[in-house]
Amino acid sequence: MLETELREAGFRDVGARTIDAPLRMPTAAECVRFERESFGALHQMLAGLAPAQREEAWTEIADELARFEGSDGFAGPCELVVAWGTK
């Protein structure tokens, strides 16, 4: 889809590639702290909840992220799409 949009915008020599880019941190708890401090989109999604429900949601997020913690620390799955073109 991104390649199509670039072509329609007048780019040529268009391409795109998906790259694995796991988020690595010491622990899942550190990831949750980072998300609580930094991820505005998460805060917007949770804004409509009552305070107790927000805390419950953060607990659920922490529980789910803990699945990605191992002996080498936390490695949350993430992919980036890198696209290019010449105008």
C-alpha positions in Angstrom: 0.0 0.0 0.0 2.8 2.4 0.9 4.5 1.7 -2.5 1.3 2.4 -4.3 0.8 5.7 -2.4 4.4 6.8 -3.3 3.9 6.0 -7.0 0.6 7.9 -7.0 2.4 10.8 -5.5 4.8 10.8 -8.4 7.8 8.9 -7.1 9.7 6.4 -9.2 12.1 3.6 -8.3 9.8 2.9 -5.4 10.3 0.1 -2.9 9.5 -1.0 0.6 10.9 -3.5 3.0 9.7 -4.7 6.4 12.5 -5.0 9.0 12.3 -6.7 12.4 13.2 -4.1 15.0 12.4 -5.6 18.5 12.3 -3.3 21.4 15.0 -4.4 23.8 15.0 -3.3 27.4 16.3 -4.8 30.7 12.8 -5.9 31.9 9.2 -5.8 30.9 8.5 -3.5 33.9 11.0 -1.1 32.4 9.1 -1.2 29.1 5.9 -0.4 30.9 7.5 2.5 32.7 8.8 3.8 29.4 5.4 3.5 27.8 3.6 5.2 30.7 6.0 8.1 30.4 6.3 8.4 26.6 3.4 6.9 24.6 0.9 9.6 24.1 -1.3 7.4 21.9 -1.7 4.9 24.8 -2.7 7.7 27.1 -5.3 8.9 24.6 -6.7 5.4 24.2 -7.0 5.1 28.0 -8.3 8.6 28.6 -12.0 7.6 28.5 -11.6 5.1 31.4 -12.1 5.9 35.0 -8.8 6.0 37.0 -9.3 2.5 38.5 -10.0 1.1 35.0 -6.8 2.8 33.6 -4.7 1.2 36.3 -6.4 -2.1 35.5 -5.5 -1.6 31.8 -1.8 -0.8 32.7 -1.7 -4.0 34.8 -3.0 -6.0 31.9 -0.4 -4.4 29.6 2.3 -5.3 32.1 1.1 -8.9 32.3 1.0 -9.2 28.5 4.4 -7.6 28.0 5.9 -10.0 30.6 5.5 -12.8 28.1 8.4 -11.2 26.1 10.8 -11.2 29.0 13.5 -13.9 29.1 17.0 -14.6 30.4 18.4 -11.9 28.0 15.8 -9.3 29.2 12.8 -7.9 27.4 12.5 -8.1 23.6 9.1 -6.8 22.5 8.2 -7.6 18.9 8.2 -4.7 16.5 8.5 -4.2 12.8 9.4 -1.1 10.8 8.4 -0.5 7.2 11.2 1.3 5.3 10.1 2.8 2.0 11.9 4.7 -0.6 11.5 6.5 -4.0 12.9 9.1 -6.2 11.0 12.2 -7.2 
